[in-house]
Structure formats: structure tokens, C-alpha cells
């Protein structure tokens, strides 16, 4: 087996730290016990978040579309007994089909998905009547809502670049140094424009209710840059301003 890269190890640790330091305490604050709860992580990546939830007492499982990341997760989970699988939320036959979980997690996954209403119906199949659905994402209108930080060109990485008219649709595809996958993903996010208001409309239309919400001026994901998370508080509820200032948001949803 090829040794895992330092990047993979570091990313696993980042996933673990975000879940251990912020997502686990947030779930507990919201009255969601983890001890002996069954938990499914959709888009689990290298499994760091899964391991943190497991270490907090949950009975975890997870899948991801990327087979390489699942292979890394299987190694990095070490002696933890966490079932893992490769799976695609767009496909009819999904891993762990027929099972229902107490907690379902999508950490910074939903903004990347197209056919969102359809996918939500598939996610609902994993939920019991009283299940909790934890979803996080960076709102589109925030500083890096189109994930343009992955660009190479310096000005394309500037905050709010994606909100400049025609910057993503016409300028970005013409930048010679940019990788086609980065251009495609940034363009897709710009087309979908999923801010908090849009997310809330989509989930309500899918028969889900918002139980809790916490937006951040500095997202927990930014601990990788040495920053301390800062909740947005009442600012998150100010129309437009909340969308612009909130770099990350966490929702806890349940079935209607």
C-alpha cells in the first residue's frame, strides 16, 4: 500500500478537530446525544469527522464518492470499527440502503450537489421520524462562497471575486493557469447561488424543518488557518448583510 501523504494526514486531523472541537459540542448544546446514537456521514472524506463522532460515543458509518478518500479513511480510522463505502448520492442504489440513523451529517457537501431536492429525498430515507440532520456549508454570497480560494491567479482568489459581474462566467474560463476542475466547480457554485435563504426554501420544500441554526463570521473550518470561530449572532438574520458576512453556517434539521 502506498503511504499516505502529509496532506492526507493533515486533512484528516483538520476534519477531526472541526468535529471534535465544534460539531460535537454544538450537537450536545442542541440536545442531540451522541452516546450510542447511530450516525451516518454522507461525503465523509478521509473520515476525520467520523472518527471524532465515534470517539464521542456514536456508532458511525460513512460513505464518499471518492474511492481514494475512502481508502485513506479505512487506514486512518485505525482500530475504530466504522463501516465505510464508496457511494454516489445521485445513484439509486446507495450504501447502507434500508438502514435508518439517529443522526445524518453532511459537512460542507450539500453546496456541491446538483438536483438538491431529489438528493434530499434520498437523504430522508436514512432518517427516522425523530432523526437529526446536521448540515454545514459556506453561504454563496459570503467572501469565498464559490470556493475561489482554490484558484491559482491571485485576483481570482480575492474575497467576493465571484460576485463581480461576469467574473466567473466569462473571465475565469479565460485564465490560462486555472485547472479545469476548479473552473467547473466554481462555475457550478456560481450557477446554483445557494445562500442561506435559498437553502431554507429548498429544505422546507423537501419536508424538513429547521430545529437550530448557527451562522459564523469566522467559520469553524477556518481553524486550519489559525483562526478562532466567531458566531455571527443576530447579524445572520439581517437580510443580505447576513448572507455577505456569514462565512459558514450550521443547520440542524428534522422531518416535518
C-alpha positions as CSV (number, residue, x, y, z in Angstrom):
1,X,0.0,0.0,0.0
2,X,1.3,3.5,-0.9
3,X,2.0,5.5,2.2
4,X,-0.5,8.3,2.8
5,X,0.7,11.8,2.0
6,X,1.3,14.5,4.7
7,X,-1.6,16.4,3.1
8,X,-3.9,13.5,3.7
9,X,-2.8,13.1,7.3
10,X,-3.2,16.9,7.9
11,X,-6.6,17.0,6.3
12,X,-7.8,14.1,8.4
13,X,-6.6,16.0,11.5
14,X,-8.4,19.1,10.3
15,X,-11.7,17.1,9.8
16,X,-11.2,15.6,13.3
17,X,-10.5,18.9,15.0
18,X,-13.6,20.7,13.5
19,X,-15.9,17.9,14.5
20,X,-14.3,17.3,18.0
21,X,-14.0,20.9,19.0
22,X,-17.1,22.4,17.4
23,X,-19.6,20.0,15.9
24,X,-19.8,17.5,18.8
25,X,-20.3,20.3,21.4
26,X,-22.8,22.0,19.2
27,X,-24.9,18.8,18.9
28,X,-24.8,18.4,22.6
29,X,-25.8,22.0,23.2
30,X,-28.8,21.4,20.9
31,X,-29.9,18.4,22.9
32,X,-28.6,15.7,20.5
33,X,-26.9,12.9,22.5
34,X,-24.1,11.1,20.7
35,X,-23.6,8.2,23.2
36,X,-24.8,5.0,21.4
37,X,-26.5,7.1,18.7
38,X,-26.3,5.7,15.1
39,X,-24.7,8.2,12.8
40,X,-24.2,8.3,9.0
41,X,-21.7,10.8,7.4
42,X,-22.5,11.5,3.8
43,X,-19.4,12.7,2.0
44,X,-17.1,11.6,4.9
45,X,-13.9,12.3,3.0
46,X,-10.8,11.0,4.9
47,X,-13.0,10.1,7.9
48,X,-11.7,12.6,10.4
49,X,-15.1,13.8,11.3
50,X,-16.4,10.3,11.6
51,X,-13.6,9.4,14.0
52,X,-14.4,12.3,16.2
53,X,-18.1,11.4,16.3
54,X,-17.1,7.8,17.1
55,X,-14.8,8.9,19.9
56,X,-17.7,10.9,21.3
57,X,-19.7,7.6,21.6
58,X,-21.6,7.4,18.3
59,X,-22.0,4.2,16.3
60,X,-20.7,5.6,13.0
61,X,-20.8,4.7,9.3
62,X,-19.9,6.8,6.2
63,X,-19.5,6.9,2.5
64,X,-17.9,9.2,-0.1
65,X,-17.9,9.4,-3.9
66,X,-14.1,9.4,-3.9
67,X,-12.7,5.8,-3.6
68,X,-9.2,7.2,-2.8
69,X,-10.5,9.1,0.1
70,X,-12.4,6.1,1.4
71,X,-9.2,4.0,1.2
72,X,-7.4,6.7,3.2
73,X,-10.3,6.8,5.7
74,X,-10.1,3.0,6.2
75,X,-6.4,3.3,7.1
76,X,-6.7,6.4,9.2
77,X,-9.7,5.1,11.2
78,X,-7.2,2.6,12.6
79,X,-8.8,0.2,15.1
80,X,-12.1,2.0,15.2
81,X,-14.9,-0.2,13.8
82,X,-16.5,2.2,11.3
83,X,-18.2,0.8,8.2
84,X,-17.1,2.7,5.1
85,X,-18.2,2.5,1.5
86,X,-17.9,4.3,-1.9
87,X,-21.2,5.8,-2.9
88,X,-22.8,8.5,-5.0
89,X,-25.9,10.3,-3.8
90,X,-27.1,10.7,-7.4
91,X,-27.4,6.9,-7.8
92,X,-30.5,4.8,-7.0
93,X,-28.6,2.1,-5.1
94,X,-26.8,3.7,-2.2
95,X,-24.6,2.3,0.6
96,X,-26.4,1.3,3.8
97,X,-29.7,1.4,1.9
98,X,-32.6,0.3,4.1
99,X,-30.9,1.4,7.3
100,X,-32.1,4.4,9.3
101,X,-29.8,6.5,11.6
102,X,-30.3,8.8,14.6
103,X,-28.0,11.4,13.1
104,X,-27.1,12.1,9.5
105,X,-24.3,14.5,8.7
106,X,-23.3,16.5,5.6
107,X,-20.3,18.6,6.3
108,X,-19.7,21.1,3.5
109,X,-21.2,18.7,0.9
110,X,-24.6,20.0,0.1
111,X,-23.5,23.2,-1.7
112,X,-21.6,21.0,-4.3
113,X,-24.7,18.9,-5.1
114,X,-26.9,19.5,-8.0
115,X,-30.5,18.1,-8.1
116,X,-30.8,19.2,-4.5
117,X,-34.5,18.5,-4.0
118,X,-34.0,15.0,-5.4
119,X,-31.0,14.3,-3.2
120,X,-32.8,15.5,-0.1
121,X,-35.5,12.9,-0.7
122,X,-32.8,10.2,-0.7
123,X,-31.2,11.6,2.4
124,X,-34.6,11.5,4.1
125,X,-34.7,7.7,3.6
126,X,-31.8,7.4,6.1
127,X,-33.7,9.3,8.7
128,X,-36.1,8.0,11.4
129,X,-39.1,10.2,12.4
130,X,-37.0,11.8,15.2
131,X,-33.6,11.8,13.4
132,X,-31.4,14.9,13.4
133,X,-29.8,16.1,10.1
134,X,-26.7,18.2,10.6
135,X,-25.7,20.2,7.5
136,X,-23.0,22.8,7.1
137,X,-21.9,24.9,4.2
138,X,-20.4,28.3,3.3
139,X,-23.3,30.6,2.0
140,X,-22.8,31.5,-1.6
141,X,-22.8,35.3,-1.1
142,X,-20.0,35.1,1.6
143,X,-16.4,36.0,0.8
144,X,-15.4,32.6,-0.6
145,X,-18.9,31.2,-1.4
146,X,-17.8,29.9,-4.8
147,X,-14.6,28.2,-3.3
148,X,-12.5,30.5,-5.5
149,X,-9.7,30.2,-2.9
150,X,-8.6,27.1,-4.9
151,X,-7.7,29.3,-7.9
152,X,-4.1,30.0,-8.8
153,X,-4.5,33.5,-10.2
154,X,-4.1,36.0,-7.4
155,X,-7.0,38.2,-8.2
156,X,-9.4,35.3,-8.7
157,X,-8.7,34.3,-5.0
158,X,-9.8,37.7,-3.7
159,X,-12.8,37.8,-1.4
160,X,-16.1,38.2,-3.3
161,X,-14.4,37.8,-6.7
162,X,-17.3,35.5,-7.6
163,X,-19.8,38.3,-7.1
164,X,-18.2,40.6,-9.7
165,X,-20.4,40.6,-12.8
166,X,-19.1,38.2,-15.5
167,X,-16.0,37.3,-13.4
168,X,-16.9,33.6,-13.2
169,X,-18.9,33.2,-16.4
170,X,-16.5,35.0,-18.7
171,X,-13.3,35.9,-17.1
172,X,-12.4,32.8,-15.1
173,X,-12.6,30.3,-18.0
174,X,-10.1,32.5,-19.9
175,X,-7.4,32.4,-17.2
176,X,-4.8,30.0,-18.7
177,X,-3.3,28.8,-15.4
178,X,-6.5,27.6,-13.8
179,X,-7.3,23.9,-13.6
180,X,-10.4,22.9,-15.5
181,X,-11.9,21.1,-12.4
182,X,-11.6,24.3,-10.3
183,X,-13.2,26.4,-13.0
184,X,-16.0,23.8,-13.4
185,X,-16.7,23.7,-9.7
186,X,-16.6,27.5,-9.2
187,X,-18.9,27.9,-12.2
188,X,-21.3,25.4,-10.8
189,X,-21.5,27.0,-7.4
190,X,-22.0,30.4,-9.1
191,X,-24.8,29.0,-11.1
192,X,-26.6,27.5,-8.1
193,X,-26.1,30.5,-5.8
194,X,-27.0,28.6,-2.6
195,X,-27.2,31.2,0.2
196,X,-29.0,30.7,3.5
197,X,-32.4,31.9,2.2
198,X,-32.2,29.5,-0.8
199,X,-31.1,26.6,1.4
200,X,-34.1,27.2,3.7
201,X,-36.5,27.3,0.8
202,X,-35.2,24.0,-0.6
203,X,-35.2,22.2,2.7
204,X,-38.7,23.4,3.7
205,X,-39.9,22.3,0.3
206,X,-38.5,18.8,1.0
207,X,-40.5,18.4,4.1
208,X,-37.7,19.3,6.6
209,X,-38.0,21.8,9.4
210,X,-35.1,23.8,10.8
211,X,-34.6,23.0,14.5
212,X,-31.5,25.1,15.0
213,X,-29.2,27.4,13.1
214,X,-25.9,28.9,13.8
215,X,-24.0,31.2,11.4
216,X,-20.4,32.3,11.8
217,X,-18.5,35.4,10.8
218,X,-15.4,33.2,11.1
219,X,-16.3,29.6,10.3
220,X,-15.1,26.6,12.4
221,X,-13.5,25.4,9.2
222,X,-11.1,28.3,9.4
223,X,-9.2,26.8,12.4
224,X,-6.9,25.4,9.7
225,X,-5.7,29.0,9.2
226,X,-5.1,29.5,13.0
227,X,-8.4,31.5,13.4
228,X,-10.9,31.1,16.2
229,X,-14.5,30.7,15.2
230,X,-16.8,33.7,15.7
231,X,-20.6,33.3,15.7
232,X,-22.5,35.9,13.7
233,X,-25.3,36.2,16.2
234,X,-28.2,38.5,15.2
235,X,-26.2,39.7,12.1
236,X,-27.0,36.4,10.4
237,X,-30.7,37.3,10.3
238,X,-30.2,40.7,8.7
239,X,-31.3,40.3,5.0
240,X,-28.4,40.5,2.5
241,X,-25.9,41.6,5.2
242,X,-26.1,38.2,7.0
243,X,-25.5,36.4,3.7
244,X,-22.4,38.5,2.9
245,X,-20.9,38.3,6.4
246,X,-21.5,34.7,7.3
247,X,-18.6,32.6,6.2
248,X,-20.2,29.4,7.4
249,X,-23.5,28.1,8.7
250,X,-24.6,25.0,10.6
251,X,-28.2,23.8,10.4
252,X,-29.9,21.1,12.5
253,X,-33.0,19.8,10.6
254,X,-35.7,17.2,11.3
255,X,-38.6,15.7,9.4
256,X,-41.8,17.6,9.5
